[in-house]
Amino acid sequence: MTVRRVVPNIQTEATQESREFYGLLGLQEVMNQGWIVALASPSVPTAQVGVMTSDKTAPVVPDISVEVDDVDAVHADVRASGAEIVHPLQDEEWGVRRFFVRDPAGRVVNVLSHH
């Protein structure tokens, strides 16, 4: 398995203010779905922060997103470990396949692959 990027997610209603603040740190908007805005470094595009008001299809906002090359294989390993699946493995209309799992510290991790 290969990790492609790791993105912290910040839940807030202040998306515009957050976009402006992280712009001061050099991050630029690379995606805006309305409920999530992805901000990335122009020189290192995998250096990102997600700013979310909610999650469109999941019951909670994940604390962190981890993009992997094979989400199905990771899902199988996580299920076999007995870790709590918070949101089931599914294809999303915006082009990712993902699931959420709770880590030992109680944080929710969004594990995904792009189609």
Summary of the structure (lengths in Angstrom):
residues: 115
radius of gyration: 14.1
end to end distance: 15.9
largest distance: 42.8
contacts: 318
relative contact order: 0.20
helix: 18%
strand: 43%
